[in-house]
Amino acid sequence: MRHTTRITTVITLLALLGCASSSISWTDEAIIRPGTDLPDHFLVATELGASEPDTTGNCHSPMIDMRDDTPLILFRSDQGRGDYEVPNGRYGVGPEELLRLDCATGRPLGIVKQ
């Protein structure tokens, strides 16, 4: 009987650990490298052209590079940061990678894993 109680306790503890939430979110993932050939900041694409980013930190999609109208599509966002899909090979972003922007400024922060 004692052995069964120990096994039950271990199983319960493992189950609780599996359900524990982590305070680490995807936005805490390390930047794996800086991007290349980036503008100082990206703009929010609008029906009338483009506008400066929302200083409240809301992430918008698409964002554009005003140098050549390259679009960036929002993949995920949290805590005022957004990870964007970019056209193949742009800004040094490889397969299964995203370009992270500060949504309040549009400034590129670096490349992260998808």
HUKARA-V417983 format. One record per residue. RES is the residue in one letter. PSI is psi as a letter, one per 20 degrees, with the letter a starting at -180 (NA if undefined). OMEGA is omega in degrees with one decimal (NA if undefined). Layout:
# HUKARA-V417983
RES/PSI/OMEGA  RES/PSI/OMEGA
This chain:
# HUKARA-V417983
M/h/-178.6  R/h/178.8  H/g/179.9  T/h/178.8  T/g/178.6  R/g/179.6  I/g/179.1  T/g/179.2  T/g/179.5  V/g/179.8  I/g/179.3  T/g/178.6  L/g/178.3  L/g/178.9  A/g/178.7  L/g/177.5  L/h/178.8  G/h/-179.3  C/i/-177.5  A/p/179.0  S/q/-179.3  S/q/176.8  S/i/178.5  I/p/178.3  S/r/-180.0  W/h/-179.9  T/i/177.2  D/i/179.1  E/q/-178.3  A/q/171.4  I/p/-175.9  I/h/174.4  R/r/176.2  P/q/175.1  G/r/179.5  T/q/178.4  D/l/-178.6  L/q/170.6  P/r/175.9  D/g/175.6  H/r/178.1  F/q/178.6  L/r/176.6  V/p/176.3  A/p/177.6  T/r/178.0  E/h/-177.8  L/j/-179.7  G/d/-178.6  A/q/176.5  S/r/177.4  E/q/178.1  P/q/179.9  D/o/-175.3  T/i/176.3  T/i/179.1  G/j/175.6  N/p/179.8  C/p/-178.2  H/r/178.0  S/p/-2.1  P/q/167.6  M/q/-179.3  I/q/173.3  D/o/-175.6  M/i/178.6  R/h/-177.0  D/j/178.7  D/k/175.8  T/p/-180.0  P/q/172.8  L/p/-177.2  I/p/-178.3  L/p/177.9  F/g/177.6  R/q/177.6  S/q/178.6  D/q/174.4  Q/k/177.0  G/j/176.7  R/q/178.8  G/q/175.1  D/p/-171.2  Y/q/170.8  E/p/179.7  V/q/176.3  P/q/-177.6  N/p/174.0  G/i/-178.2  R/q/173.1  Y/j/179.7  G/j/-179.9  V/p/-178.8  G/a/178.0  P/q/179.5  E/k/174.7  E/q/-178.9  L/q/175.3  L/p/-179.4  R/p/177.5  L/q/166.7  D/o/-172.1  C/h/179.7  A/h/-176.9  T/i/-174.9  G/j/-178.3  R/p/177.0  P/p/179.8  L/h/179.0  G/a/-176.4  I/p/179.2  V/r/175.5  K/q/177.4  Q/NA/NA
